[in-house]
């Protein structure tokens, strides 16, 4: 009954979820994630999933003895690395998520930004990052048509670079943010391996705004991998998304707890 007001409010609204971290690797958490998404779907909410897959990409690169490095938190991507990125993200991971959702009773469809060229990009800095892309256009009608046909889109963050181009590797947080803006989503939720955004005493901050995030960055409290996540949150909010959430994907049913309870479990950015 506590959840009922939230179900009524968010019914028929689009919620974009960036799926990664332990929630994407632990077998039990995978099942709980799928159950959460199917419940959202069955009560009339329109979930859109964007996923990463860095650990599995690393494993495949190691097996193939292809060297890869990171600069500024981004994987430098040459053509050999790009081939593996597309194989892992657009192939095994994407289809695993899609199959899991279908098994639990949803109607999911997997895709990359190359499908119908619905995500287009240009090189972020070819000399520095290689085939890491910066999104230039999202054809949101492709996703909206799938949603209208009752599909759950499961999207791998690979963008089209044009004819005879190997494509671009896109940061999954950034891709989720851009897709959420293009769909005028009600919420964007990032699943992470932390409680949310923590203060200097390692206590959870349940709500923040843009100015508070800037102060935490200046003080060095927000650092490392949390910087691109907070950037993605702020970009989404500035683009018209209703709210952004960073939550702990290691908690079973974390998505439902964040959406359907008063207090939630992570950090909500206003």
C-alpha positions in Angstrom: 0.0 0.0 0.0 2.9 2.3 0.7 4.0 1.8 -3.0 0.6 2.5 -4.5 0.9 6.3 -4.7 4.3 6.0 -6.4 2.9 3.4 -8.8 0.1 5.7 -9.7 2.4 8.7 -10.2 5.0 6.9 -12.4 2.6 4.8 -14.4 3.1 5.6 -18.2 6.3 7.5 -17.4 9.7 6.6 -18.9 12.5 5.7 -16.5 16.0 5.2 -17.8 18.2 2.8 -15.9 22.0 2.5 -16.3 22.8 -1.0 -15.4 26.4 -1.9 -14.3 28.6 -2.9 -11.4 28.0 -5.9 -9.2 24.3 -5.9 -10.2 25.4 -6.9 -13.6 27.9 -9.6 -12.5 26.4 -11.4 -9.5 24.0 -14.2 -10.5 21.5 -13.5 -7.7 21.5 -9.7 -8.3 21.0 -10.3 -12.0 17.8 -12.2 -11.1 16.6 -9.5 -8.7 17.3 -6.8 -11.3 15.3 -8.6 -13.9 12.4 -9.0 -11.4 12.5 -5.3 -10.6 12.4 -4.3 -14.3 9.5 -6.7 -15.0 7.5 -5.4 -12.1 8.0 -1.8 -13.4 6.9 -3.0 -16.8 3.8 -4.8 -15.5 2.5 -1.7 -13.5 2.7 0.5 -16.6 6.1 2.1 -16.2 8.3 2.3 -19.3 11.8 1.2 -18.4 14.7 1.7 -20.8 18.0 -0.1 -19.9 21.5 1.1 -20.9 24.3 -1.2 -19.8 28.1 -1.2 -19.6 30.4 -4.2 -19.4 33.9 -3.1 -18.6 35.0 -6.1 -16.6 33.9 -8.6 -19.3 35.6 -6.5 -22.0 38.8 -6.6 -19.9 38.6 -10.4 -19.6 38.1 -10.9 -23.4 41.0 -8.5 -24.2 43.3 -10.4 -21.8 42.3 -13.7 -23.5 43.1 -12.3 -26.9 46.3 -10.6 -25.6 45.1 -7.2 -26.8 46.5 -4.4 -24.7 44.2 -1.7 -23.5 44.7 1.4 -21.3 42.6 4.1 -19.7 43.1 7.8 -19.9 41.0 10.1 -17.8 38.8 7.2 -16.9 38.0 6.4 -20.6 39.2 3.2 -22.4 41.6 4.2 -25.3 39.9 2.3 -28.2 41.7 1.3 -31.4 40.0 -0.8 -34.1 41.1 -4.1 -32.4 39.7 -3.0 -29.1 36.6 -1.7 -30.7 35.9 -5.0 -32.3 36.0 -6.7 -28.9 33.9 -3.9 -27.3 31.2 -4.4 -29.9 31.3 -8.2 -29.6 31.0 -8.1 -25.8 28.6 -5.2 -25.3 26.4 -5.7 -28.4 26.7 -9.4 -28.3 27.0 -11.5 -25.2 26.1 -9.0 -22.5 23.2 -7.4 -24.4 21.7 -10.7 -25.3 22.1 -12.1 -21.8 20.2 -9.1 -20.3 17.5 -9.3 -23.0 17.1 -13.1 -22.5 16.8 -12.7 -18.7 14.1 -10.1 -19.0 12.2 -12.2 -21.5 12.5 -15.2 -19.2 10.9 -13.3 -16.4 7.9 -12.2 -18.5 8.8 -9.0 -20.2 9.1 -8.3 -23.9 12.7 -7.0 -24.2 14.7 -6.3 -27.3 18.4 -5.8 -27.4 20.2 -3.2 -29.6 23.2 -0.9 -30.1 23.2 2.6 -31.3 24.2 1.3 -34.7 20.7 -0.3 -35.2 18.8 2.2 -37.4 21.8 4.5 -36.7 19.7 5.8 -33.8 22.9 7.0 -31.9 25.4 9.0 -34.0 28.7 10.2 -32.7 32.0 11.8 -33.6 35.5 11.3 -32.1 35.8 12.8 -28.6 39.6 13.3 -29.2 40.9 10.9 -31.8 44.6 11.5 -30.9 44.0 10.9 -27.2 41.2 8.3 -27.0 40.9 6.8 -30.4 37.4 5.5 -31.2 35.8 6.9 -28.0 32.8 8.9 -29.2 30.9 12.0 -28.3 27.2 11.7 -29.1 26.0 14.1 -31.8 22.5 12.9 -32.4 19.9 10.5 -30.9 16.9 9.5 -33.0 14.5 9.1 -30.0 11.7 8.0 -32.3 13.3 4.6 -32.7 13.1 4.0 -29.0 9.7 5.5 -28.6 8.3 3.2 -31.3 9.7 0.2 -29.5 8.1 1.4 -26.2 4.8 2.0 -28.0 4.9 -1.7 -29.1 5.4 -2.7 -25.4 9.1 -3.5 -25.7 11.7 -2.8 -23.1 14.8 -1.5 -25.0 18.1 -2.8 -23.8 20.8 -0.6 -25.3 24.6 -1.2 -25.6 26.4 2.1 -25.7 28.0 1.8 -29.2 27.3 4.6 -31.7 27.3 4.8 -35.5 30.2 6.6 -37.1 28.9 6.5 -40.6 29.4 4.2 -43.6 32.5 1.9 -43.4 33.3 3.2 -39.9 33.9 0.7 -37.1 31.7 2.7 -34.7 32.3 4.5 -31.5 32.7 3.3 -27.9 30.5 5.6 -25.7 30.8 6.0 -22.0 27.6 4.2 -20.7 26.8 6.9 -18.0 26.9 9.6 -20.7 24.9 7.5 -23.1 22.2 6.9 -20.5 22.0 10.6 -19.7 21.7 11.6 -23.4 19.1 9.0 -24.0 17.1 10.1 -20.9 17.1 13.7 -22.2 16.0 12.6 -25.7 13.1 10.7 -24.2 12.1 13.4 -21.8 12.3 10.8 -19.1 10.8 11.1 -15.6 13.9 9.7 -13.9 17.3 8.4 -14.6 18.8 5.8 -12.2 22.5 4.8 -12.0 23.2 1.4 -10.4 26.7 1.5 -8.7 28.8 -0.4 -6.2 28.5 2.4 -3.5 25.7 3.5 -1.2 25.3 6.6 -3.3 27.2 9.9 -2.9 29.0 10.0 0.5 30.1 13.0 2.6 33.6 13.4 4.0 32.6 11.1 6.9 31.5 8.4 4.5 27.9 8.9 5.4 25.2 8.8 2.7 23.9 12.1 1.3 20.2 11.4 0.4 19.5 14.6 -1.5 21.8 17.0 -3.3 21.5 19.9 -5.8 23.9 21.3 -8.4 25.5 23.8 -6.0 26.1 21.2 -3.3 27.7 18.8 -5.8 30.1 21.6 -6.9 31.1 22.2 -3.3 31.7 18.5 -2.7 33.9 18.4 -5.9 35.9 21.4 -4.9 36.5 19.8 -1.5 37.6 16.6 -3.1 34.7 14.6 -1.5 33.4 13.7 -5.0 36.3 12.3 -6.9 37.4 9.5 -9.3 34.6 7.5 -11.0 31.9 9.5 -9.2 32.8 12.6 -11.2 31.5 11.3 -14.6 28.4 9.9 -12.9 27.5 13.3 -11.3 28.3 15.0 -14.6 25.8 12.6 -16.3 23.2 13.3 -13.6 23.5 17.1 -14.0 23.5 16.9 -17.8 20.2 14.9 -17.6 18.6 17.4 -15.2 19.7 20.3 -17.3 18.1 18.6 -20.3 14.7 18.3 -18.6 14.8 14.9 -16.9 12.7 15.0 -13.7 15.3 13.6 -11.2 18.6 11.7 -11.1 19.4 8.9 -8.7 22.7 7.1 -7.8 21.9 3.9 -5.9 23.6 0.8 -4.5 23.1 -2.0 -7.1 24.4 -4.5 -4.5 21.2 -4.2 -2.6 18.5 -6.7 -3.7 15.5 -4.9 -5.3 17.3 -1.6 -5.0 15.4 -0.1 -7.9 12.0 -0.8 -6.3 13.2 0.5 -3.0 14.3 3.8 -4.6 11.2 4.3 -6.7 8.4 3.0 -4.5 9.4 4.1 -1.0 9.4 7.5 0.7 13.0 7.5 1.8 14.6 5.5 -1.0 18.0 4.0 -0.6 20.5 6.2 -2.5 21.2 9.8 -3.5 18.6 11.8 -5.3 19.9 14.8 -7.2 17.4 17.6 -7.7 
